[in-house]
Amino acid sequence: MRYAANTELRKRAPVASGCAYRARFADEPECVTAELAAELGRVLERFAEEAGATAAKPVVIGFGRGMFGHHQVGRAVDIYGVNGLRLDGWKRRWDAAQCRAAAAPSALERRLIMETEEKRNLGWRLYKALQIHGRWAQPYGYPIQLFGPWTRSEGPWRPISNFLLNAHRDHIHVAK
C-alpha cells in the first residue's frame, strides 16, 4: 500500500493551459500530481468559460511556486494572479466595492454595486469557482485545502487563523 501511494506521487504532470485559459509561470511550468493537474484543468476551464473567455481571448492564470510541505511533492499549487492583476489587487477592488455598497443610500444601489463587482472581479470569481467546483484535499483533522484572500468571508473554512489568512492574502492555495 505504501509503495502504491509513493508511486502515485511520482506521477507528475505540468499545470497546463486549457482552451479558454492560459497558465503562466515566472519560469518553467510547475509539475504537480496528475490528479491535481486534472482537477485544476477541469475547474479552471469552467471558470474561464463562465467568465466569458474563449480560445481567441483566454483568461490568463498566474501561478507561483509554493515553498513548504506538500508543494514539494506536487500536491499543492498557488495562484497569484488573473489577467495580469495580482490576487491582492483583486481583493482590494472587492473591498472597495463593499465599502461603496455599504455607503450607498438604498438597498437597490447596494445590490447593484455588488452584482457589478461579482461580474467584473475575476479574482473573486476564480476563488468561488475553485470553492464550488473543486474537490480539494481535506486531511484528517485539517480544513479543506483551499485558502485565499476571501477565505474568511466566503469559506470553505471561515474560522481560518490570522496566521493562515495572512499567509494567503496575496494568493490562492489549493491542494489535492
N, C-alpha and C positions, 0 to 999 in steps of 0.2 A: 504494500500500500504506500509506504513512504517513497519507494522508487517511482511509482506512477505519478505521485504528486510532484516530485522533483523533475520528472521528465516533462510534465505539462508546463512547468515554469520555464523550462529551457526552450519551448516552442514560442518564439517571439516573431512579431510582425511589426512593421512600422505603422505609426499612426498615419493613415493615408488620406489623401484628398478624395472627395466624392464628386458627384455630378454637379451639385448646387453649392458646394463649399470647397475651399482650398485650405489645407493645413499648412501653416507656416511655422518655421523654426528658426531660431537665431543661427544655428549651424546645421548639422545633419539631423534628419528625422529621428525622433525617439522611437526605439523599439520597445514594445510592451507585449504582454501575453497576448496570444491570438484571441482569447476570449475578450479582453479589454479592447483590443483594436476593433473587433467586430461590433461590440456594443457601442463604442464611440461612433463608428461609421453609421450605424443604424440611427442613433439619436441625432447626430449632427446633420445627417441628410434630411431627416424630418424637420428639424429646427429650421434649416436653410430654406426648404420648400415653403414652410409656413410663414417665413419672413419675406417671401416673395423673390428669393434668389433663384437664378437659373444657371444653366451651363454657360451661357453667354455673359451673365453678370452674377458670378458666385459671391457668396459672403466669405470673408477671409477670417479664419480662426487662428489666433496666435498662441502657440504652445511654448512653454518654458520647461526647463529641467528641474525636477524635484531633487532634493539632496538627501532626504532621510528615509530610513526604513524601507517600506515596500516599493518606493520609487526605484530602488536599486535592483530589485528583482523583476521590474516591469509590471507590477500590479497596480500602479497608480500613475496619474499624469496630471499636470497643472495647465490650466488655460488662462492666459494673461491678457488676451485682447480679442476684440471683434471689430472687423473692418477698420483696423488701424487705430482704434481707441482702446486704451488700457481699461481693464475692468474697474479700477478705482475711479476712472473718469466717467464710466457709465453709472457707477454708484453715486457720484456727486450730482450727475444730472437727475438721477432718480430722487435723491434727497431734496434737490432744489424744486422739483415738481411737487413733491409732498408739501414743502413749505408754501409754495404758491397756492396749492389746493387748500391748505389749512387757512390761508388768509382770504380766500375767495368769499364773496358775500352771500352766495347761495349754494345749496346742495347740488343744484344742476351744474353750476360752474365748477365746483369741486370735482364732480364726477367726470365732466368733460376734460378737465386738466389731466386727471389720472388716466382716463381712457386713451387720450392722445399720447401720453408718455409710455403707456404699456405697448402701444403700437410702434413707437419710434425707438424705444430703448432696447437695442439688440443685446446688451449685456444682461439685463433683467430677463428678456425673452429666452436667452440661452440658458440661464440658471433655471428658469421654470421648465424648459424642455428637458433638461437633464434630470430635474426632480420628478417630473410627471412620467416621462417615458423611459428613463434609465433604470436598469436593475443593477444597483451598485452593491458592493460588499457590505456586510454588517457582521463583523467578527463577534463572537460570543462575548457579551458584556460591554460592547462598544456600540456607538451610534452608526447609522448608515454613513458610508464614506462619501459624502457629498458635503463639502464645506465651501463657503464663499462669502462675499460681502453681504448677501441677502439672507444668510442662514438664520439669523435671529428673528427676522420678521417673516420669512417665508417657510422656514423649516428646511429639511425634514426633522432637524434636531434643534428646536428653538432654545433649549436651555444650554446652548453652547457656552463654554467658559470664555471669559475675556481673553485668556491666553490664545485659545484656538481661533476665536473670532479675529483677533489682531493679526495672527499669523496668516490668515486667509482674507485679509481686507482688500488685497490687490489682485487676487486670482481665484479661480475655481479649481478645487481639488476633487478628483473622482478616482475611485479605486474599484476594482472588480476582482 
